[in-house]
Amino acid sequence: MSAKSDHKEAVRLSRAYRRVPIAILILGSLLLSGVASTASAMLSFGPIHLIP
C-alpha cells in the first residue's frame, strides 16, 4: 500500500473511533432519562400504587 492510502485508512478509522463514544453517550442519556422519568412517575403516585 502507498502512504496516501495508509493515511486515508487512518483518517477513516479515527473518524469511526470518535463517533462511537458520541453514540454511546446519546443512548446512555436516553436510557438514564427514561429510568428517571419512570422513577418520578412511580413516586408521584404515592405508596399505594408502587407497581404500575
Residue frames relative to the residue before (quaternion, step in Angstrom):
aa qw qx qy qz dx dy dz
M 1.0000 0.0000 0.0000 0.0000 0.00 0.00 0.00
S 0.4415 -0.6810 0.5112 0.2827 3.53 -1.11 0.56
A 0.6639 -0.5078 0.3697 0.4059 3.53 -1.27 0.30
K 0.6237 0.5506 -0.3418 0.4370 3.59 1.08 -0.69
S 0.6857 0.4586 -0.2970 0.4809 3.60 0.90 -0.84
D 0.6003 0.5416 -0.3585 0.4666 3.60 1.12 -0.60
H 0.6534 0.5122 -0.3097 0.4634 3.55 1.00 -0.83
K 0.6398 0.5213 -0.3264 0.4608 3.59 0.98 -0.82
E 0.6498 0.5078 -0.3113 0.4721 3.58 1.00 -0.84
A 0.6499 0.5137 -0.3190 0.4604 3.60 0.96 -0.80
V 0.6453 0.5068 -0.3186 0.4746 3.59 0.99 -0.79
R 0.6471 0.5185 -0.3178 0.4599 3.59 0.98 -0.85
L 0.6765 0.4871 -0.2951 0.4669 3.58 0.93 -0.86
S 0.6573 0.5042 -0.3267 0.4549 3.59 0.96 -0.75
R 0.6331 0.5093 -0.3370 0.4756 3.61 1.06 -0.66
A 0.6457 0.5054 -0.3224 0.4730 3.60 0.97 -0.80
Y 0.6452 0.5252 -0.3217 0.4522 3.59 1.01 -0.78
R 0.6783 0.4881 -0.2985 0.4610 3.60 1.01 -0.74
R 0.6482 0.5395 -0.3295 0.4244 3.61 1.06 -0.64
V 0.6103 0.5954 -0.3624 0.3763 3.61 1.01 -0.72
P 0.6932 0.4599 -0.3226 0.4516 3.68 0.71 -0.83
I 0.6101 0.5447 -0.3602 0.4487 3.61 1.06 -0.65
A 0.6583 0.4952 -0.3084 0.4757 3.59 0.95 -0.84
I 0.6445 0.5117 -0.3214 0.4686 3.58 0.99 -0.79
L 0.6432 0.5167 -0.3232 0.4636 3.60 0.99 -0.78
I 0.6605 0.5019 -0.3123 0.4629 3.59 0.93 -0.84
L 0.6806 0.4762 -0.2930 0.4734 3.59 0.87 -0.92
G 0.6511 0.5210 -0.3139 0.4540 3.57 1.00 -0.79
S 0.6708 0.4839 -0.3082 0.4699 3.57 0.96 -0.79
L 0.6221 0.5227 -0.3433 0.4711 3.60 1.07 -0.65
L 0.6548 0.5059 -0.3063 0.4706 3.57 0.97 -0.85
L 0.6717 0.4978 -0.2982 0.4605 3.56 0.92 -0.89
S 0.6607 0.4871 -0.3185 0.4741 3.60 0.97 -0.75
G 0.6194 0.5337 -0.3428 0.4626 3.59 1.09 -0.60
V 0.6525 0.4964 -0.3083 0.4825 3.57 0.98 -0.82
A 0.6597 0.5008 -0.3097 0.4670 3.59 0.95 -0.86
S 0.6436 0.5163 -0.3228 0.4637 3.59 1.00 -0.77
T 0.6511 0.5083 -0.3120 0.4694 3.58 0.97 -0.83
A 0.6613 0.5065 -0.3086 0.4593 3.56 0.93 -0.88
S 0.6796 0.4756 -0.3088 0.4653 3.60 0.89 -0.82
A 0.6226 0.5251 -0.3449 0.4665 3.61 1.07 -0.65
M 0.6633 0.4943 -0.3101 0.4686 3.59 0.96 -0.83
L 0.6663 0.4931 -0.3058 0.4684 3.60 0.99 -0.76
S 0.6414 0.5411 -0.3370 0.4268 3.59 1.05 -0.65
F 0.6120 0.5462 -0.3536 0.4495 3.61 1.17 -0.45
G 0.4614 -0.6870 0.4467 0.3401 3.57 1.13 -0.46
P 0.7285 -0.4768 0.2809 0.4038 3.56 -1.29 0.11
I 0.5773 0.6006 -0.3927 0.3896 3.63 1.15 -0.33
H 0.7910 0.2717 -0.1222 0.5344 3.60 0.92 -0.92
L 0.0848 0.8312 -0.5462 0.0602 3.62 0.66 0.97
I 0.7419 0.3105 -0.2040 0.5581 3.60 1.06 -0.65
P 0.3239 -0.7825 0.4914 0.2035 3.61 -0.45 1.12
